[in-house]
Amino acid sequence: MNQPNSYQKHLDFLASAKHLLIKSKQLKFNDVSRLLIEAAPQIERIKNNTQKHALNFNVFDALGVTRKEVIQSRFLVYLLDPNQDHNQGII
């Protein structure tokens, strides 16, 4: 008689644990969902700023050769030459 009662307590405990686990997963899911909803406007703002700055990117500024036309010309000749090893073909 003691064993079935103990067995039932174990089953009850497992059922409670399962319920808590499901509730925990739901809370985590809700937290993640809320975070994504709240972060969406900021993500969009960052994306837009990144795109705006990408339009202003100048490879010659990055290389420090903004006022060195000879170097720029050589670079452009290399890019536009389909026989170079950049494998881009005719542009």
mmCIF file of the C-alpha atoms, coordinates in Angstrom:
data_MODEL
# 
_entry.id   MODEL 
# 
loop_
_atom_site.group_PDB 
_atom_site.id 
_atom_site.type_symbol 
_atom_site.label_atom_id 
_atom_site.label_alt_id 
_atom_site.label_comp_id 
_atom_site.label_asym_id 
_atom_site.label_entity_id 
_atom_site.label_seq_id 
_atom_site.pdbx_PDB_ins_code 
_atom_site.Cartn_x 
_atom_site.Cartn_y 
_atom_site.Cartn_z 
_atom_site.occupancy 
_atom_site.B_iso_or_equiv 
_atom_site.pdbx_formal_charge 
_atom_site.auth_seq_id 
_atom_site.auth_comp_id 
_atom_site.auth_asym_id 
_atom_site.auth_atom_id 
_atom_site.pdbx_PDB_model_num 
ATOM 1  C CA . MET A 1 1  ? 0.000  0.000  0.000   1.00 0.00 ? 1  MET A CA 1 
ATOM 2  C CA . ASN A 1 2  ? 2.953  2.292  0.701   1.00 0.00 ? 2  ASN A CA 1 
ATOM 3  C CA . GLN A 1 3  ? 4.418  1.731  -2.751  1.00 0.00 ? 3  GLN A CA 1 
ATOM 4  C CA . PRO A 1 4  ? 1.409  2.890  -4.776  1.00 0.00 ? 4  PRO A CA 1 
ATOM 5  C CA . ASN A 1 5  ? 1.170  6.027  -2.649  1.00 0.00 ? 5  ASN A CA 1 
ATOM 6  C CA . SER A 1 6  ? 4.893  6.707  -3.218  1.00 0.00 ? 6  SER A CA 1 
ATOM 7  C CA . TYR A 1 7  ? 4.446  5.959  -6.911  1.00 0.00 ? 7  TYR A CA 1 
ATOM 8  C CA . GLN A 1 8  ? 1.576  8.435  -7.101  1.00 0.00 ? 8  GLN A CA 1 
ATOM 9  C CA . LYS A 1 9  ? 3.688  11.091 -5.361  1.00 0.00 ? 9  LYS A CA 1 
ATOM 10 C CA . HIS A 1 10 ? 6.393  10.581 -7.994  1.00 0.00 ? 10 HIS A CA 1 
ATOM 11 C CA . LEU A 1 11 ? 3.832  10.879 -10.774 1.00 0.00 ? 11 LEU A CA 1 
ATOM 12 C CA . ASP A 1 12 ? 2.435  14.036 -9.193  1.00 0.00 ? 12 ASP A CA 1 
ATOM 13 C CA . PHE A 1 13 ? 5.931  15.451 -8.832  1.00 0.00 ? 13 PHE A CA 1 
ATOM 14 C CA . LEU A 1 14 ? 6.727  14.685 -12.491 1.00 0.00 ? 14 LEU A CA 1 
ATOM 15 C CA . ALA A 1 15 ? 3.451  16.253 -13.602 1.00 0.00 ? 15 ALA A CA 1 
ATOM 16 C CA . SER A 1 16 ? 4.263  19.384 -11.579 1.00 0.00 ? 16 SER A CA 1 
ATOM 17 C CA . ALA A 1 17 ? 7.775  19.502 -12.996 1.00 0.00 ? 17 ALA A CA 1 
ATOM 18 C CA . LYS A 1 18 ? 6.404  19.139 -16.521 1.00 0.00 ? 18 LYS A CA 1 
ATOM 19 C CA . HIS A 1 19 ? 3.927  21.955 -15.910 1.00 0.00 ? 19 HIS A CA 1 
ATOM 20 C CA . LEU A 1 20 ? 6.690  24.228 -14.567 1.00 0.00 ? 20 LEU A CA 1 
ATOM 21 C CA . LEU A 1 21 ? 8.934  23.409 -17.514 1.00 0.00 ? 21 LEU A CA 1 
ATOM 22 C CA . ILE A 1 22 ? 6.178  24.215 -20.011 1.00 0.00 ? 22 ILE A CA 1 
ATOM 23 C CA . LYS A 1 23 ? 5.396  27.441 -18.165 1.00 0.00 ? 23 LYS A CA 1 
ATOM 24 C CA . SER A 1 24 ? 9.099  28.339 -18.125 1.00 0.00 ? 24 SER A CA 1 
ATOM 25 C CA . LYS A 1 25 ? 9.419  27.727 -21.859 1.00 0.00 ? 25 LYS A CA 1 
ATOM 26 C CA . GLN A 1 26 ? 6.341  29.858 -22.500 1.00 0.00 ? 26 GLN A CA 1 
ATOM 27 C CA . LEU A 1 27 ? 7.765  32.663 -20.378 1.00 0.00 ? 27 LEU A CA 1 
ATOM 28 C CA . LYS A 1 28 ? 11.096 32.462 -22.198 1.00 0.00 ? 28 LYS A CA 1 
ATOM 29 C CA . PHE A 1 29 ? 9.316  32.447 -25.549 1.00 0.00 ? 29 PHE A CA 1 
ATOM 30 C CA . ASN A 1 30 ? 7.217  35.436 -24.480 1.00 0.00 ? 30 ASN A CA 1 
ATOM 31 C CA . ASP A 1 31 ? 10.341 37.256 -23.266 1.00 0.00 ? 31 ASP A CA 1 
ATOM 32 C CA . VAL A 1 32 ? 12.138 36.607 -26.551 1.00 0.00 ? 32 VAL A CA 1 
ATOM 33 C CA . SER A 1 33 ? 9.068  37.643 -28.555 1.00 0.00 ? 33 SER A CA 1 
ATOM 34 C CA . ARG A 1 34 ? 8.725  40.854 -26.562 1.00 0.00 ? 34 ARG A CA 1 
ATOM 35 C CA . LEU A 1 35 ? 12.442 41.580 -26.966 1.00 0.00 ? 35 LEU A CA 1 
ATOM 36 C CA . LEU A 1 36 ? 12.231 41.097 -30.734 1.00 0.00 ? 36 LEU A CA 1 
ATOM 37 C CA . ILE A 1 37 ? 9.177  43.339 -30.981 1.00 0.00 ? 37 ILE A CA 1 
ATOM 38 C CA . GLU A 1 38 ? 10.842 46.052 -28.908 1.00 0.00 ? 38 GLU A CA 1 
ATOM 39 C CA . ALA A 1 39 ? 14.133 45.746 -30.789 1.00 0.00 ? 39 ALA A CA 1 
ATOM 40 C CA . ALA A 1 40 ? 12.611 45.848 -34.281 1.00 0.00 ? 40 ALA A CA 1 
ATOM 41 C CA . PRO A 1 41 ? 12.537 49.678 -34.571 1.00 0.00 ? 41 PRO A CA 1 
ATOM 42 C CA . GLN A 1 42 ? 16.135 49.966 -33.354 1.00 0.00 ? 42 GLN A CA 1 
ATOM 43 C CA . ILE A 1 43 ? 17.267 47.238 -35.755 1.00 0.00 ? 43 ILE A CA 1 
ATOM 44 C CA . GLU A 1 44 ? 15.546 49.052 -38.626 1.00 0.00 ? 44 GLU A CA 1 
ATOM 45 C CA . ARG A 1 45 ? 17.177 52.358 -37.607 1.00 0.00 ? 45 ARG A CA 1 
ATOM 46 C CA . ILE A 1 46 ? 20.631 50.730 -37.499 1.00 0.00 ? 46 ILE A CA 1 
ATOM 47 C CA . LYS A 1 47 ? 20.004 49.080 -40.854 1.00 0.00 ? 47 LYS A CA 1 
ATOM 48 C CA . ASN A 1 48 ? 18.973 52.402 -42.419 1.00 0.00 ? 48 ASN A CA 1 
ATOM 49 C CA . ASN A 1 49 ? 21.982 54.219 -40.942 1.00 0.00 ? 49 ASN A CA 1 
ATOM 50 C CA . THR A 1 50 ? 24.290 51.504 -42.218 1.00 0.00 ? 50 THR A CA 1 
ATOM 51 C CA . GLN A 1 51 ? 22.827 51.805 -45.706 1.00 0.00 ? 51 GLN A CA 1 
ATOM 52 C CA . LYS A 1 52 ? 23.153 55.604 -45.647 1.00 0.00 ? 52 LYS A CA 1 
ATOM 53 C CA . HIS A 1 53 ? 26.806 55.391 -44.601 1.00 0.00 ? 53 HIS A CA 1 
ATOM 54 C CA . ALA A 1 54 ? 27.503 52.664 -47.157 1.00 0.00 ? 54 ALA A CA 1 
ATOM 55 C CA . LEU A 1 55 ? 26.409 55.063 -49.890 1.00 0.00 ? 55 LEU A CA 1 
ATOM 56 C CA . ASN A 1 56 ? 29.013 57.556 -48.653 1.00 0.00 ? 56 ASN A CA 1 
ATOM 57 C CA . PHE A 1 57 ? 31.827 54.983 -48.471 1.00 0.00 ? 57 PHE A CA 1 
ATOM 58 C CA . ASN A 1 58 ? 34.837 55.828 -50.583 1.00 0.00 ? 58 ASN A CA 1 
ATOM 59 C CA . VAL A 1 59 ? 37.434 53.108 -51.012 1.00 0.00 ? 59 VAL A CA 1 
ATOM 60 C CA . PHE A 1 60 ? 40.059 55.731 -51.840 1.00 0.00 ? 60 PHE A CA 1 
ATOM 61 C CA . ASP A 1 61 ? 39.436 57.455 -48.481 1.00 0.00 ? 61 ASP A CA 1 
ATOM 62 C CA . ALA A 1 62 ? 39.824 54.092 -46.751 1.00 0.00 ? 62 ALA A CA 1 
ATOM 63 C CA . LEU A 1 63 ? 43.136 53.524 -48.529 1.00 0.00 ? 63 LEU A CA 1 
ATOM 64 C CA . GLY A 1 64 ? 44.336 57.063 -47.839 1.00 0.00 ? 64 GLY A CA 1 
ATOM 65 C CA . VAL A 1 65 ? 44.764 57.911 -51.518 1.00 0.00 ? 65 VAL A CA 1 
ATOM 66 C CA . THR A 1 66 ? 41.940 60.412 -52.014 1.00 0.00 ? 66 THR A CA 1 
ATOM 67 C CA . ARG A 1 67 ? 44.189 62.979 -53.718 1.00 0.00 ? 67 ARG A CA 1 
ATOM 68 C CA . LYS A 1 68 ? 46.484 60.526 -55.508 1.00 0.00 ? 68 LYS A CA 1 
ATOM 69 C CA . GLU A 1 69 ? 44.922 60.284 -58.945 1.00 0.00 ? 69 GLU A CA 1 
ATOM 70 C CA . VAL A 1 70 ? 47.673 58.104 -60.420 1.00 0.00 ? 70 VAL A CA 1 
ATOM 71 C CA . ILE A 1 71 ? 47.077 55.385 -57.834 1.00 0.00 ? 71 ILE A CA 1 
ATOM 72 C CA . GLN A 1 72 ? 43.311 55.675 -58.309 1.00 0.00 ? 72 GLN A CA 1 
ATOM 73 C CA . SER A 1 73 ? 43.699 55.398 -62.077 1.00 0.00 ? 73 SER A CA 1 
ATOM 74 C CA . ARG A 1 74 ? 45.896 52.305 -61.798 1.00 0.00 ? 74 ARG A CA 1 
ATOM 75 C CA . PHE A 1 75 ? 43.354 50.703 -59.505 1.00 0.00 ? 75 PHE A CA 1 
ATOM 76 C CA . LEU A 1 76 ? 40.480 51.473 -61.874 1.00 0.00 ? 76 LEU A CA 1 
ATOM 77 C CA . VAL A 1 77 ? 42.469 50.174 -64.859 1.00 0.00 ? 77 VAL A CA 1 
ATOM 78 C CA . TYR A 1 78 ? 43.075 46.951 -62.940 1.00 0.00 ? 78 TYR A CA 1 
ATOM 79 C CA . LEU A 1 79 ? 39.368 46.578 -62.114 1.00 0.00 ? 79 LEU A CA 1 
ATOM 80 C CA . LEU A 1 80 ? 38.207 47.342 -65.645 1.00 0.00 ? 80 LEU A CA 1 
ATOM 81 C CA . ASP A 1 81 ? 40.730 45.093 -67.397 1.00 0.00 ? 81 ASP A CA 1 
ATOM 82 C CA . PRO A 1 82 ? 38.999 41.739 -68.062 1.00 0.00 ? 82 PRO A CA 1 
ATOM 83 C CA . ASN A 1 83 ? 42.406 40.065 -68.488 1.00 0.00 ? 83 ASN A CA 1 
ATOM 84 C CA . GLN A 1 84 ? 43.441 40.709 -64.877 1.00 0.00 ? 84 GLN A CA 1 
ATOM 85 C CA . ASP A 1 85 ? 43.352 37.970 -62.257 1.00 0.00 ? 85 ASP A CA 1 
ATOM 86 C CA . HIS A 1 86 ? 40.275 39.327 -60.442 1.00 0.00 ? 86 HIS A CA 1 
ATOM 87 C CA . ASN A 1 87 ? 38.114 36.950 -62.568 1.00 0.00 ? 87 ASN A CA 1 
ATOM 88 C CA . GLN A 1 88 ? 35.347 39.490 -63.067 1.00 0.00 ? 88 GLN A CA 1 
ATOM 89 C CA . GLY A 1 89 ? 35.421 39.430 -66.844 1.00 0.00 ? 89 GLY A CA 1 
ATOM 90 C CA . ILE A 1 90 ? 34.154 42.414 -68.788 1.00 0.00 ? 90 ILE A CA 1 
ATOM 91 C CA . ILE A 1 91 ? 32.359 44.899 -66.574 1.00 0.00 ? 91 ILE A CA 1 
# 
